[in-house]
Amino acid sequence: MNIRSLLQTMITLASASLGLVAALAWNEAIKTTLKQMLGGDDSLAALYTYAILATVIAIVVVAALSRLADKVGGEAVIKREAEG
């Protein structure tokens, strides 16, 4: 294993780890916000609202990153149906 591949692996692992920490922080922030807005309990409505909100945010972020990858010449993981 050469130094370059070792460094790339370390960057990949660090990025994934920090991404997980950020995701968990956002998870708590969104859950707390919804609890305050919809009442202080873990009602079914609050859980579904949170799930839908998290899904919409994920779709928007992945779509934006895909467009950015197209602009800089990278290859996006998700392709639009029309592009084939």
C-alpha positions as CSV (number, residue, x, y, z in Angstrom):
1,M,0.0,0.0,0.0
2,N,1.5,3.3,-1.0
3,I,1.2,6.6,0.9
4,R,-1.2,8.1,-1.7
5,S,-3.8,5.4,-1.3
6,L,-3.4,5.4,2.5
7,L,-4.0,9.2,2.6
8,Q,-7.1,8.8,0.3
9,T,-8.5,6.1,2.5
10,M,-7.9,8.2,5.6
11,I,-9.7,11.2,4.0
12,T,-12.6,9.0,3.0
13,L,-13.0,7.6,6.5
14,A,-12.6,11.0,8.2
15,S,-15.2,12.5,5.8
16,A,-17.7,9.7,6.5
17,S,-17.2,9.9,10.2
18,L,-17.6,13.7,10.3
19,G,-20.7,13.3,8.0
20,L,-22.2,10.9,10.5
21,V,-21.6,13.3,13.4
22,A,-23.2,16.1,11.5
23,A,-26.2,14.0,10.5
24,L,-26.7,13.0,14.1
25,A,-26.6,16.6,15.2
26,W,-29.1,17.6,12.6
27,N,-31.2,14.6,13.6
28,E,-31.5,15.8,17.2
29,A,-32.1,19.4,16.1
30,I,-34.9,18.5,13.8
31,K,-36.5,16.1,16.3
32,T,-36.4,18.8,19.1
33,T,-37.8,21.4,16.8
34,L,-40.7,19.2,15.7
35,K,-41.4,18.2,19.4
36,Q,-41.7,21.9,20.3
37,M,-43.9,22.7,17.2
38,L,-46.2,19.7,17.5
39,G,-46.2,19.2,21.2
40,G,-43.9,17.7,23.7
41,D,-44.6,14.0,22.9
42,D,-43.4,11.4,20.4
43,S,-46.8,11.3,18.6
44,L,-47.3,9.4,15.4
45,A,-47.9,12.6,13.6
46,A,-44.5,14.0,14.8
47,L,-42.7,10.8,13.7
48,Y,-44.2,10.8,10.3
49,T,-43.6,14.6,9.9
50,Y,-39.9,14.0,10.8
51,A,-39.6,11.1,8.4
52,I,-41.1,13.0,5.5
53,L,-38.9,16.1,6.3
54,A,-35.7,14.0,6.5
55,T,-36.6,12.3,3.2
56,V,-37.2,15.6,1.4
57,I,-34.0,17.1,2.7
58,A,-32.1,14.0,1.6
59,I,-33.6,14.2,-1.9
60,V,-32.8,17.9,-2.3
61,V,-29.2,17.4,-1.1
62,V,-28.5,14.4,-3.4
63,A,-30.1,16.2,-6.4
64,A,-28.0,19.3,-5.7
65,L,-24.8,17.3,-5.4
66,S,-25.6,15.4,-8.6
67,R,-26.0,18.7,-10.5
68,L,-22.8,20.0,-9.0
69,A,-21.0,16.8,-10.0
70,D,-22.3,17.3,-13.6
71,K,-21.0,20.9,-13.7
72,V,-17.5,20.1,-12.5
73,G,-17.2,17.1,-14.8
74,G,-17.6,14.4,-12.2
75,E,-19.8,11.4,-12.5
76,A,-23.0,11.4,-10.4
77,V,-24.1,8.2,-8.8
78,I,-27.8,8.9,-9.6
79,K,-28.7,9.6,-13.2
80,R,-32.0,11.1,-14.3
81,E,-34.2,8.7,-16.3
82,A,-34.1,10.9,-19.5
83,E,-30.3,10.8,-19.6
84,G,-30.4,7.0,-19.7
